[in-house]
């Protein structure tokens, strides 16, 4: 990169930092921990500092939790140790961290498609308002986005033909980073397998033995780093698992939402009908097994785990005859999860009032996607265009339609970018598999929050879609070096 290009690249990183610092400074007291999950992470960090372990309890006996993985609470506790128990300092650190993520995004895009694409990708990420918003919350998304972007960049380093000597060591680092992602948030559990598969895909054609060795390095490092936490959960809760998020998702979300549809009252997660069904499942299970429903801080961990397993069995028995509806609500949640939604947050943050009071639901775009999926285009157009145009004030109208157009345009650019990168299929596989897996896994609760960790990769695809021609990845390396090492692969083919 030229000196001028390097200065521009760093300027984009500073732009990202400035935007995030201004946003954090503008937050009212308490906003950083206003959600239930943020309060939980704050409590976990405080208990860690006080020597009470990874516990969500506010009073003795401080039973350990099985619903969170440890890395983000450790991150918050470390900041609290250095700067006092002030969530705003965590937000400032996350602002810095997310600015570094901007640089990783640019580096990934440069490696895939050249300097210009890298600068575009970094700029897109720097100005992404969803990333700015979550940098100011005490939740895992900013740290996870950083680690995912770093993982992809490291993967490209050991795939690059001129890095032959360092490959095994760097492959182990890639696998370790995938494990750290899972230790930040359990949803990232499959990343090690995804990037091990991408390694095989990239190097198999002429170096199958080396491809197997490097893919094994990714998986071995991933499993070895996760093993102590899995062993901890087995010792405390009697099961080998990363967290009970998947079990809890079945109990709290999938089963109640599915049963709501079966009963003819379709509802979204956490709504009163869904919560009523969840309570019904717990009550039925408690009556059957003779125990009283209790929270995790009220009974010993192993006993609480046993109760949850029994509730899960009840929930699974209830939805097993309706697996078609299970799939339906999961897929529908995935589709709705791509809808624009954080405009309501910014409307309020800019001092324009509460979006909920202006007559157009914040989930209107998601409703439009659902209607379109069912083929009811009239209702979809009414939700996305007609009703907002009639009911919104001029300012709200600009925000609504501007947000929708930006999302649609960004989605088209990302699709075009995927097509532009088709000549680098291993990297493209890794990017798409990570994005789609991360967004699809939450199903009915898929939303902006679950997209935030993979926005770095989406920004790369969007930037690739801005160019007329994708630049071969090896333009940043040396084709002669690749030939000398005998390492031709699908990753380094020219378009």
Buried (B, 14 or more C-beta within 10 A) or exposed (E): BEEEBEEBBEBBBEBBBEBBBEBBEEBEEEBBBEBEBBBBBBBBBBBBBEEBBBBBBEEEEBBBBBBBBBBBBBBBBBBBEEEEBEBBBBBBBBBBBBBBBBBBBBBBBBBBBBBBBBBBBBBBBBBBBBBBBBBBBBBBBBBBBBBBBBBBBBBBBBBBBBBBEEBBEBBBBBBBBBBBBBBBBBBBBBBBBBBBBBBBBBBBBEBEEBBBBBBBBBBBBBEEBBEEBBEBBEEBBEBEBBBBBBBBBBBBBBBBBBBBBBEEEBBBBBBEBBBEBBEBBBEBBBEEEEBEEEEBBEBEBEBBBBBBBBBBEBBEEBBEEBEEBBEBBBBBBBBBBBBBBBBBBBBEBEEBEEBEEBEBBBBBBBBBBBBBBEEBEEBBBBBBBEBBEEEBEEEBBEBBBEBBEEBEEBBEBBEBBBEBBEBBBBBBBBBBBBBEBBBBBBBBBBBBBBBBBBBBBBBBBBBBBBBEEBBBBBBBBEBEBBEEBEBBBBBBBEE
